[in-house]
Amino acid sequence: MKRIILVLVMVAVFFTGCASKNETKPKKENAEENKYGGVLRMGCVPVDTLNPLITSHASVSDFLSLVYEGLFSTNEDLTSNPVLASDYVASEDNTVYTVKLKKNVQFHNGKILSSEDVVATVNYITMYSSRYSVALGCVLLCQADDSNTVTFTLKEPVSDFINNLDFPILPSGLSGDEFAQVHQNFNPVGTGMYKYDGTTAHKNIRLVANKKWHGKGGRPNIDSIDVEIMSDEETIISAFDAGVIDVLSTSWKNYTDMNLSSTLYNSFEVDSNRLTFLGINTAAAAFDSAEERKVLVQYIDKEKIVSDIMLGSAQPAVSPVRDDAYFNQKNDHAGDDSEESGVKGSPETLERTEVYLLYNSDNKSKERLALDLKLQLSAAGYSVILDGQSFPTYLERVLNCHYDIYIGEVSVDNSANLSFMFGENRNGQNICCYSDAELHVLVSNINRMTGKDNKSVAWENFERYYNDKVFQISLYFTEDYVFVNKRISGDLSPNLSMFFNGFENLYIEN
């Protein structure tokens, strides 16, 4: 039942967007040239709550990421960085993770961070609806061993589970009222580089530098952040375009849909685990053989999709995990986009028929992708009928395997745990309408392995099977961006956990 819940929750995050590039990063400045002071301006939509675990607005999560911190953050190669944690140890079977906390880290109210706060935060996520619930769905028990040690016991092995511990840590002792879905009086108290300093007439939120911050340098360069509450997302985009606010991210809006006209900003690329793929109903008459499904691979031009549809703001994908993952050795990819199989050279030997392509018509970028795929697959002899549906109908159709092929998007776990994608759902299948015992074993083997070499072998075996059976076609990983007004100097270093990683290095020249 737990696996069913995980699959359903992850499917619900399908169909977001992506971004593009404008300019290169600014030149790095020497630390001694950085100057304290100044006010940076941000924007957000009307606040539902300042509780980072349950807010439903990405623009609110953006600035709250400067107030709160996680135990770890994850690099683009799926290695981890300690943030509030100092170290960890994983058991040989990857079912127990013991985390040591940094000592003498203070919350903004002066309380010293302890393992009690970590356990309480995990309990908050478990008890209340949170976007972090899926990442912790495999946790059987979280307990404090002492004031600076926390142990996570998992229901089943998960390699690199530590990468999922990037959720914001809140202090213990919060009440249920503070987790109401709409609670505008929630007082955010974190350990981050900025402290909440109040809201003025529900129009502006003020954050001030945390001069007792435990991070690099002891405090950020910029003294304060003014967050203006605006009517909607389009207003935020227009305000950035006009230079009224200084920072904008694609965490909540496709860059291709932003239509920025200004060039007075620098862009910072943000790698993501958001995978767009083509799901295939292997029970459909047109695709009941792997040979027929391989035709789709041969006729889909991923580079063209990235260039024309994503405007260069994506990376072509071979499998459900990024090519730059530390354990992905990029060895021989069976079923990769090559001419060796001979399938593309002899399409007339395979049966052609009408094919219904299901997609979420509420998402404009996916609608453009559907049109492009129709054109590409027509070259293979398919008569593609576009089947655009509103998200609720689309989701119901996906869960019940009512499609021939469909465009899907999912955020792959930072730990590269693929169980939520390829486990069994209530129909005895998964979100790609495909299930067999060998696939289950291959996915499980990845999660059991410790050490780079062992995990690399397990991953290679899975990837070869994935590309040979072709029950799903990975298309691309979205690239996101943070845009910063040119009046702000310094570099950001975004990672998979935090768009604003390195924010403390930004400064405003006098």
Salt bridges, closest charged atoms under 4 A:
GLU23 OE1 - LYS486 NZ 2.91
GLU69 OE1 - HIS214 NE2 2.78
ASP117 OD1 - LYS111 NZ 2.62
GLU156 OE1 - ARG3 NH2 3.69
ASP160 OD2 - LYS455 NZ 2.73
ASP223 OD1 - ARG219 NH2 2.59
ASP226 OD1 - ARG206 NE 2.34
GLU234 OE2 - LYS253 NZ 2.85
ASP246 OD1 - ARG41 NH2 2.71
ASP246 OD2 - ARG487 NH2 2.76
ASP257 OD1 - ARG368 NH2 3.53
GLU269 OE1 - LYS21 NZ 3.40
ASP271 OD1 - ARG322 NH2 3.10
GLU292 OE2 - ARG352 NH1 3.17
ASP308 OD2 - LYS304 NZ 3.17
ASP323 OD2 - LYS330 NZ 3.08
ASP324 OD2 - ARG322 NH2 2.89
GLU367 OE1 - LYS364 NZ 3.84
ASP372 OD1 - LYS304 NZ 2.74
ASP387 OD2 - ARG397 NH2 2.22
GLU409 OE2 - ARG274 NH1 3.61
GLU409 OE1 - LYS366 NZ 2.90
GLU460 OE2 - ARG464 NH2 2.89
GLU463 OE1 - HIS333 ND1 3.02
ASP468 OD1 - LYS294 NZ 3.16
ASP480 OD1 - ARG274 NH2 2.56
